[in-house]
Amino acid sequence: MSLIRKPLNRRSILRAGALGGSALAMPTIFTSRAWSAGYLNEPTGATVTLGFNVPQTGPYADEGADELRAYQLAVEHLNGEGDGGMLNTFSSKALKGNGILGKKVEYVTGDTQTKSDAARASAKSMIEKDGAIMITGGSSSGVAVAVQALCQEAGVIFMAGLTHSNDTTGKDKKANGFRHFFNSYMSGAALAPVLKNAYGDDRKAYHLTADYNWGYTTEQAVRESTEALGWETVETVKTPLAATDFSAYITPVLQSDADVLVLNHYGGNMVNSLTNAVQFGLRDKQVNGKNFEIIVPLYSRLMAKGAGENVKGIFGSTNWHWSLQDEGSKAFVQSFGQKYGFPPSQAAHTTYVQAILYADACERAGTFNPCGVVEALEGFEFDGLGNGKTLYRAEDHQCFKDVLVVKGKENPSSAFDLLEIVEVTPAAQVTYPPDHPQFAGGALGTCNPGA
């Protein structure tokens, strides 16, 4: 894809020493009635540029490809092209299909490679060279945390894409960053009651965990929620994010007395580890007088497709699913399906929604100034975007909404009909106080307009 490049005639915004603790500690001097002060990359022409930073290579590339499809669809809808998608069902009616604040939306893209350093470099380039006023994307929490910190330092808004680690809106939260996707704690809170009903309260669990912050917080959330039910954690083992063969990690599971394997893996990692677990016969075993079970805390349709029949009957959680029948979900599935020929993933859904929410916040604030956008999003309650009633909590910039518990379908009707929703967990059940121990540390700070 060719990139839309816009030269930026200003000093390098990330020059060493240009932004430091003083920028992060900047007092909040803006109000909703005083957005005239300067800010970074203020659009002066007829267009505004957004930066879409997704994994186009690496273990989460499938998710990144779907994210990029959704961003492109969002741009069309914002610019008044296509059928409008969820702009028609969104409870806020600020967007008119004439761009954002009357400016046509353009975009540039970057490849995070599912690596934090590469993601920061591509985001930095989009901000400095292309004049991007907002960065969005990512399919790794390590990437999201790194890019969110860079955007805070630079003075642009970061609308996180697919990031599930508690840290993103926990110890690493930032005033310029916002997350629509759910998190590890929410997965644990939603899954635990379902697992108890299905498998009982006397289980021994073995965790294989991706060795980065998402894996850590997901392991902790699922471990604590299941231990509260009476489960015992037998072992926790970290696995490299770059691993493609997990055979060496499956053998010790067979030698333990565990009767449940929890795969805290995502994307290609989960496809490969689940495949290895099935090849080693785990799903056919009986341990402690019980059928051996496998759990995938964070699921996606793309992962289910990659793992094939191995996902049948396996429980997990998801942020959204294309089979939902609310008006917003149906509108999005129709638009996405007409453009691409298949239903969207949860990664596509959350990134589309983030682009729309950013644009809407600019319209409601009457400015692209990051501090105006922050004020418009904090405490914002909305509906019609596919997850039911949703709150962007002011204290940590985390969205609170219903969470789906799903399992692999035993008899799918198509290549896309691989997961079935077994429970819609109400938002109240997955809501936690901002100072919950799993989210301890860090401070939101104040918005940085970058100028």
C-alpha positions as CSV (number, residue, x, y, z in Angstrom):
1,M,0.0,0.0,0.0
2,S,1.3,3.4,-0.8
3,L,1.6,5.8,2.1
4,I,0.1,9.3,2.1
5,R,3.1,11.4,3.0
6,K,2.8,15.0,4.3
7,P,6.0,16.9,5.0
8,L,6.2,18.5,8.4
9,N,8.0,21.9,8.6
10,R,8.8,22.0,12.2
11,R,11.6,20.9,14.5
12,S,12.0,17.2,15.4
13,I,9.4,16.7,18.1
14,L,11.3,13.8,19.7
15,R,14.8,15.4,19.7
16,A,16.7,14.2,22.7
17,G,16.0,16.5,25.6
18,A,13.1,18.3,23.9
19,L,10.6,16.3,25.9
20,G,11.4,15.1,29.4
21,G,9.9,15.0,32.8
22,S,8.8,18.7,32.5
23,A,6.6,17.7,29.5
24,L,5.0,14.9,31.4
25,A,4.5,17.0,34.5
26,M,2.9,19.9,32.5
27,P,0.0,21.3,34.5
28,T,-3.4,21.1,32.9
29,I,-4.1,24.6,31.7
30,F,-6.8,23.8,29.1
31,T,-10.5,23.9,29.5
32,S,-13.3,23.0,27.1
33,R,-13.6,26.7,26.3
34,A,-10.0,27.4,25.8
35,W,-8.5,25.2,23.1
36,S,-6.9,28.0,21.1
37,A,-3.4,27.4,22.4
38,G,-1.0,25.6,20.1
39,Y,-0.6,21.8,20.0
40,L,1.5,19.3,18.0
41,N,0.7,18.6,14.4
42,E,-2.3,21.0,14.3
43,P,-4.0,20.4,10.9
44,T,-3.8,23.7,8.9
45,G,-5.0,22.4,5.5
46,A,-8.1,20.5,4.3
47,T,-6.9,17.1,5.6
48,V,-6.0,15.5,8.9
49,T,-3.6,12.5,9.1
50,L,-4.0,9.5,11.4
51,G,-1.3,6.9,12.0
52,F,-2.2,3.2,11.8
53,N,0.5,1.2,13.5
54,V,-0.2,-2.5,13.2
55,P,1.8,-5.8,13.1
56,Q,2.2,-6.5,9.4
57,T,4.8,-9.2,10.1
58,G,5.5,-11.4,13.2
59,P,3.3,-13.7,15.2
60,Y,0.3,-11.4,15.3
61,A,0.4,-10.4,11.6
62,D,-3.1,-12.0,11.0
63,E,-4.6,-9.7,13.6
64,G,-2.7,-6.7,12.2
65,A,-4.0,-7.4,8.7
66,D,-7.6,-7.4,10.0
67,E,-7.0,-4.2,12.1
68,L,-5.7,-2.4,9.0
69,R,-8.8,-3.5,7.0
70,A,-11.0,-2.1,9.8
71,Y,-9.1,1.2,9.9
72,Q,-9.5,1.7,6.1
73,L,-13.2,1.0,6.5
74,A,-13.5,3.5,9.3
75,V,-11.7,6.2,7.2
76,E,-14.2,5.6,4.4
77,H,-17.2,6.0,6.8
78,L,-15.7,9.1,8.4
79,N,-15.3,10.6,4.9
80,G,-18.9,9.9,3.9
81,E,-18.1,6.9,1.7
82,G,-19.8,3.5,1.8
83,D,-22.9,2.8,3.9
84,G,-21.7,4.5,7.1
85,G,-21.4,1.3,9.2
86,M,-21.7,2.0,12.9
87,L,-21.9,5.7,12.5
88,N,-25.6,5.0,11.9
89,T,-26.0,3.1,15.2
90,F,-23.6,5.1,17.4
91,S,-25.5,6.9,20.2
92,S,-23.5,10.0,19.6
93,K,-24.6,11.9,16.5
94,A,-21.7,14.3,16.3
95,L,-20.1,12.7,13.2
96,K,-21.6,13.8,9.9
97,G,-19.6,11.8,7.3
98,N,-17.6,14.9,6.3
99,G,-14.3,13.9,7.8
100,I,-13.3,15.2,11.2
101,L,-14.2,18.8,12.0
102,G,-14.7,19.2,8.2
103,K,-11.3,17.9,7.3
104,K,-10.9,14.8,5.1
105,V,-9.2,11.9,6.9
106,E,-6.0,10.6,5.4
107,Y,-3.7,8.0,7.0
108,V,-0.2,6.5,7.0
109,T,0.7,3.0,8.1
110,G,3.5,1.4,10.0
111,D,4.6,-2.2,10.8
112,T,5.2,-2.9,14.5
113,Q,6.6,-6.3,13.7
114,T,5.2,-7.3,17.2
115,K,8.3,-5.7,18.6
116,S,8.3,-2.7,20.9
117,D,11.3,-1.0,19.4
118,A,10.0,-1.3,15.9
119,A,6.6,-0.1,16.9
120,R,8.1,3.0,18.6
121,A,10.2,3.8,15.6
122,S,7.3,3.5,13.2
123,A,5.0,5.7,15.5
124,K,7.8,8.2,15.8
125,S,8.2,8.4,12.0
126,M,4.4,8.9,11.5
127,I,4.4,11.7,14.1
128,E,7.5,13.5,12.9
129,K,7.5,13.0,9.2
130,D,3.9,12.6,8.4
131,G,2.3,14.9,10.9
132,A,0.0,12.2,12.4
133,I,-2.2,13.8,15.1
134,M,-3.3,10.4,16.5
135,I,-1.6,7.0,16.6
136,T,-3.7,3.8,16.9
137,G,-3.1,0.1,16.6
138,G,-1.0,-2.8,17.9
139,S,-1.8,-6.4,18.6
140,S,0.7,-6.8,21.5
141,S,0.5,-5.3,24.9
142,G,4.2,-4.8,25.0
143,V,3.9,-2.8,21.8
144,A,0.9,-0.9,23.1
145,V,2.6,0.1,26.4
146,A,5.7,1.3,24.5
147,V,3.8,3.3,21.9
148,Q,1.5,4.8,24.5
149,A,4.5,6.1,26.4
150,L,5.9,7.6,23.3
151,C,2.6,9.3,22.4
152,Q,2.5,10.7,25.9
153,E,6.0,12.1,25.5
154,A,5.3,13.5,22.0
155,G,1.9,15.0,22.8
156,V,-0.5,13.1,20.6
157,I,-3.4,10.8,21.4
158,F,-2.9,7.0,21.4
159,M,-6.0,5.0,20.8
160,A,-4.9,1.5,21.7
161,G,-5.8,-1.4,19.4
162,L,-5.8,-5.0,20.5
163,T,-4.0,-4.9,23.9
164,H,-5.3,-7.2,26.8
165,S,-2.6,-6.8,29.5
166,N,-3.7,-5.1,32.7
167,D,-0.7,-2.9,32.5
168,T,-2.0,-0.8,29.6
169,T,-4.6,0.9,31.8
170,G,-2.9,-0.2,35.0
171,K,0.7,0.6,36.0
172,D,1.6,1.9,32.5
173,K,-1.5,4.0,31.9
174,K,-1.1,7.5,30.4
175,A,-3.3,10.5,30.1
176,N,-2.9,10.6,26.3
177,G,-3.8,6.9,26.0
178,F,-7.2,5.1,25.8
179,R,-8.2,1.5,25.6
180,H,-11.5,0.1,24.2
181,F,-10.4,-3.6,24.4
182,F,-11.1,-5.6,27.6
183,N,-8.2,-6.8,29.8
184,S,-6.8,-9.8,31.6
185,Y,-8.7,-9.2,34.9
186,M,-12.0,-9.1,32.9
187,S,-11.2,-12.4,31.2
188,G,-10.5,-14.1,34.6
189,A,-13.6,-12.6,36.2
190,A,-15.8,-13.7,33.3
191,L,-14.3,-17.2,32.8
192,A,-14.0,-18.4,36.4
193,P,-17.8,-19.0,37.0
194,V,-18.2,-20.8,33.7
195,L,-15.2,-23.0,34.3
196,K,-16.5,-23.9,37.7
197,N,-19.8,-25.0,36.3
198,A,-18.2,-27.0,33.5
199,Y,-15.2,-28.6,35.3
200,G,-15.9,-28.3,39.0
201,D,-14.0,-26.6,41.8
202,D,-11.3,-29.3,42.3
203,R,-8.9,-28.9,39.5
204,K,-5.1,-28.7,39.1
205,A,-3.9,-26.2,36.5
206,Y,-0.6,-25.9,34.6
207,H,0.0,-22.6,32.9
208,L,2.1,-22.0,29.8
209,T,2.6,-18.2,29.5
210,A,4.0,-15.9,26.8
211,D,7.0,-14.2,28.3
212,Y,6.0,-10.6,28.2
213,N,3.6,-8.3,30.1
214,W,0.4,-9.6,28.6
215,G,1.2,-13.2,29.4
216,Y,2.1,-12.2,33.0
217,T,-1.1,-10.4,33.8
218,T,-3.3,-12.9,32.0
219,E,-1.7,-15.8,34.0
220,Q,-2.1,-13.8,37.2
221,A,-5.8,-13.0,36.5
222,V,-6.8,-16.5,35.5
223,R,-4.7,-18.1,38.3
224,E,-6.2,-15.8,41.0
225,S,-9.8,-16.2,39.8
226,T,-9.6,-20.0,39.5
227,E,-7.7,-20.4,42.8
228,A,-10.5,-18.4,44.5
229,L,-12.8,-21.2,43.3
230,G,-10.7,-23.9,44.8
231,W,-8.4,-24.8,41.9
232,E,-4.7,-25.5,42.6
233,T,-2.0,-24.1,40.4
234,V,0.6,-26.9,39.8
235,E,3.1,-25.0,37.7
236,T,3.6,-21.8,35.7
237,V,6.2,-21.8,32.8
238,K,7.2,-18.8,30.6
239,T,7.6,-19.4,26.9
240,P,9.3,-17.1,24.3
241,L,7.1,-14.9,22.2
242,A,9.1,-15.9,19.1
243,A,8.6,-19.7,19.8
244,T,6.9,-21.7,17.0
245,D,7.3,-25.2,18.4
246,F,6.0,-25.8,22.0
247,S,6.7,-29.5,22.2
248,A,9.4,-29.1,24.8
249,Y,7.0,-27.3,27.0
250,I,4.2,-29.8,26.6
251,T,6.2,-32.9,27.8
252,P,6.5,-31.6,31.4
253,V,2.7,-31.1,31.5
254,L,2.3,-34.9,30.8
255,Q,4.7,-35.7,33.6
256,S,2.8,-33.5,36.1
257,D,-0.4,-34.3,37.9
258,A,-2.2,-31.3,36.3
259,D,-5.6,-32.0,34.7
260,V,-6.0,-28.6,33.1
261,L,-3.6,-26.7,30.8
262,V,-4.1,-23.0,30.5
263,L,-2.5,-21.5,27.4
264,N,-1.8,-17.9,28.0
265,H,-0.8,-17.5,24.4
266,Y,-2.3,-15.4,21.6
267,G,-2.2,-15.4,17.8
268,G,0.2,-17.7,16.1
269,N,1.6,-18.7,19.5
270,M,-1.7,-20.1,20.6
271,V,-2.3,-21.9,17.3
272,N,1.1,-23.7,17.6
273,S,0.9,-24.5,21.3
274,L,-2.6,-25.8,21.1
275,T,-1.7,-27.9,18.1
276,N,1.3,-29.4,19.9
277,A,-0.9,-30.1,23.0
278,V,-3.4,-32.0,20.9
279,Q,-0.6,-33.9,19.0
280,F,0.7,-35.0,22.4
281,G,-2.6,-36.5,23.3
282,L,-3.6,-34.2,26.1
283,R,-7.2,-33.9,25.1
284,D,-7.5,-37.7,25.2
285,K,-6.0,-38.1,28.7
286,Q,-7.6,-38.7,32.0
287,V,-5.8,-37.4,35.1
288,N,-7.0,-37.5,38.7
289,G,-10.1,-39.3,37.5
290,K,-11.1,-36.4,35.3
291,N,-10.9,-35.6,31.6
292,F,-8.0,-33.4,30.8
293,E,-9.1,-29.9,29.7
294,I,-7.4,-27.0,27.9
295,I,-8.3,-23.4,28.3
296,V,-7.4,-20.4,26.1
297,P,-8.1,-17.2,28.2
298,L,-8.1,-14.9,25.2
299,Y,-9.7,-16.1,22.0
300,S,-10.2,-14.7,18.5
301,R,-11.9,-16.0,15.3
302,L,-8.6,-15.8,13.5
303,M,-6.9,-18.0,16.1
304,A,-9.8,-20.5,16.0
305,K,-9.4,-20.6,12.2
306,G,-5.7,-21.3,12.5
307,A,-6.1,-24.0,15.1
308,G,-8.9,-25.7,13.2
309,E,-10.6,-28.7,14.8
310,N,-8.3,-28.4,17.8
311,V,-10.5,-25.6,19.3
312,K,-13.7,-27.7,19.5
313,G,-15.1,-27.5,23.1
314,I,-12.3,-25.2,24.4
315,F,-13.4,-22.3,26.5
316,G,-12.0,-18.8,26.3
317,S,-13.1,-15.1,26.4
318,T,-13.4,-12.5,23.7
319,N,-14.1,-8.8,23.4
320,W,-16.6,-9.1,20.6
321,H,-17.9,-11.6,18.1
322,W,-19.4,-11.2,14.6
323,S,-22.4,-13.3,15.5
324,L,-23.8,-10.7,18.0
325,Q,-27.3,-9.5,17.0
326,D,-27.3,-5.9,18.3
327,E,-27.8,-3.2,15.6
328,G,-24.2,-1.9,15.9
329,S,-22.6,-5.4,15.4
330,K,-24.9,-6.2,12.5
331,A,-24.1,-2.9,10.8
332,F,-20.4,-3.4,11.2
333,V,-20.5,-7.0,10.0
334,Q,-22.5,-6.0,6.9
335,S,-20.1,-3.2,6.0
336,F,-17.0,-5.2,6.6
337,G,-18.4,-8.3,4.8
338,Q,-19.4,-6.3,1.8
339,K,-15.9,-4.8,1.4
340,Y,-13.8,-7.8,2.2
341,G,-16.0,-10.9,1.7
342,F,-15.7,-12.3,5.2
343,P,-16.7,-11.4,8.8
344,P,-14.5,-9.2,10.9
345,S,-12.4,-10.3,13.9
346,Q,-12.5,-8.8,17.4
347,A,-9.2,-7.0,16.4
348,A,-11.0,-5.4,13.5
349,H,-13.9,-4.4,15.6
350,T,-12.0,-2.8,18.4
351,T,-9.8,-0.8,16.0
352,Y,-12.7,0.4,14.0
353,V,-14.4,1.6,17.2
354,Q,-11.3,3.4,18.4
355,A,-11.0,5.3,15.2
356,I,-14.7,6.3,15.4
357,L,-14.5,7.2,19.1
358,Y,-11.4,9.5,18.5
359,A,-13.1,11.3,15.6
360,D,-16.3,11.7,17.7
361,A,-14.3,13.1,20.6
362,C,-12.7,15.7,18.3
363,E,-16.2,16.7,17.0
364,R,-17.6,17.0,20.5
365,A,-14.6,18.9,21.8
366,G,-14.5,21.1,18.7
367,T,-10.8,20.6,18.4
368,F,-7.9,18.2,17.6
369,N,-6.1,19.5,20.6
370,P,-5.2,16.3,22.6
371,C,-6.3,17.9,25.9
372,G,-9.7,18.6,24.4
373,V,-9.9,15.0,23.2
374,V,-9.0,13.7,26.6
375,E,-11.7,15.8,28.2
376,A,-14.3,14.6,25.7
377,L,-13.4,10.9,26.2
378,E,-13.0,10.8,30.0
379,G,-16.3,9.5,31.6
380,F,-17.9,9.2,28.1
381,E,-20.9,6.8,28.1
382,F,-22.0,5.5,24.7
383,D,-23.9,2.7,23.0
384,G,-24.5,1.3,19.5
385,L,-20.9,0.2,18.8
386,G,-21.3,-3.5,19.3
387,N,-20.7,-4.1,23.0
388,G,-23.8,-2.7,24.6
389,K,-23.6,0.3,26.9
390,T,-20.0,1.3,27.5
391,L,-18.1,3.7,29.8
392,Y,-14.7,5.2,29.1
393,R,-13.7,5.5,32.8
394,A,-12.0,8.8,33.6
395,E,-9.7,7.4,36.3
396,D,-7.7,5.0,34.0
397,H,-9.1,5.4,30.4
398,Q,-10.4,1.8,30.3
399,C,-13.7,0.9,28.7
400,F,-16.1,-1.1,30.8
401,K,-18.7,-3.2,28.9
402,D,-20.0,-6.7,28.7
403,V,-17.5,-9.6,28.1
404,L,-18.2,-12.7,26.1
405,V,-17.3,-16.2,27.2
406,V,-17.0,-18.5,24.1
407,K,-16.0,-22.0,23.3
408,G,-15.0,-23.8,20.1
409,K,-18.0,-25.1,18.2
410,E,-18.4,-28.8,17.9
411,N,-20.3,-28.6,14.6
412,P,-19.4,-25.4,12.8
413,S,-21.5,-24.5,9.8
414,S,-18.7,-22.6,7.9
415,A,-15.1,-21.7,8.0
416,F,-16.0,-18.6,10.0
417,D,-18.6,-20.2,12.4
418,L,-15.9,-21.6,14.7
419,L,-16.8,-20.0,18.1
420,E,-20.1,-20.0,20.0
421,I,-21.0,-17.5,22.7
422,V,-21.9,-19.4,25.9
423,E,-22.3,-16.4,28.2
424,V,-22.5,-12.6,28.0
425,T,-21.0,-11.5,31.2
426,P,-22.5,-8.2,32.3
427,A,-20.1,-5.2,32.8
428,A,-20.9,-5.1,36.5
429,Q,-19.3,-8.5,37.0
430,V,-16.0,-7.5,35.4
431,T,-15.7,-4.0,36.8
432,Y,-13.0,-3.3,39.5
433,P,-11.9,-0.3,41.5
434,P,-9.1,1.8,39.9
435,D,-6.7,0.8,42.7
436,H,-7.3,-2.9,42.4
437,P,-4.0,-4.8,43.2
438,Q,-3.7,-6.2,39.7
439,F,-3.6,-2.6,38.4
440,A,-1.3,-1.1,41.1
441,G,1.4,1.4,40.4
442,G,1.8,4.2,37.9
443,A,-0.2,7.4,37.6
444,L,-2.4,8.6,34.8
445,G,-0.8,12.1,34.9
446,T,-2.1,15.0,32.8
447,C,-2.6,15.4,29.1
448,N,0.3,16.6,27.0
449,P,-0.5,18.7,23.8
450,G,3.1,18.5,22.7
451,A,3.6,22.2,21.9
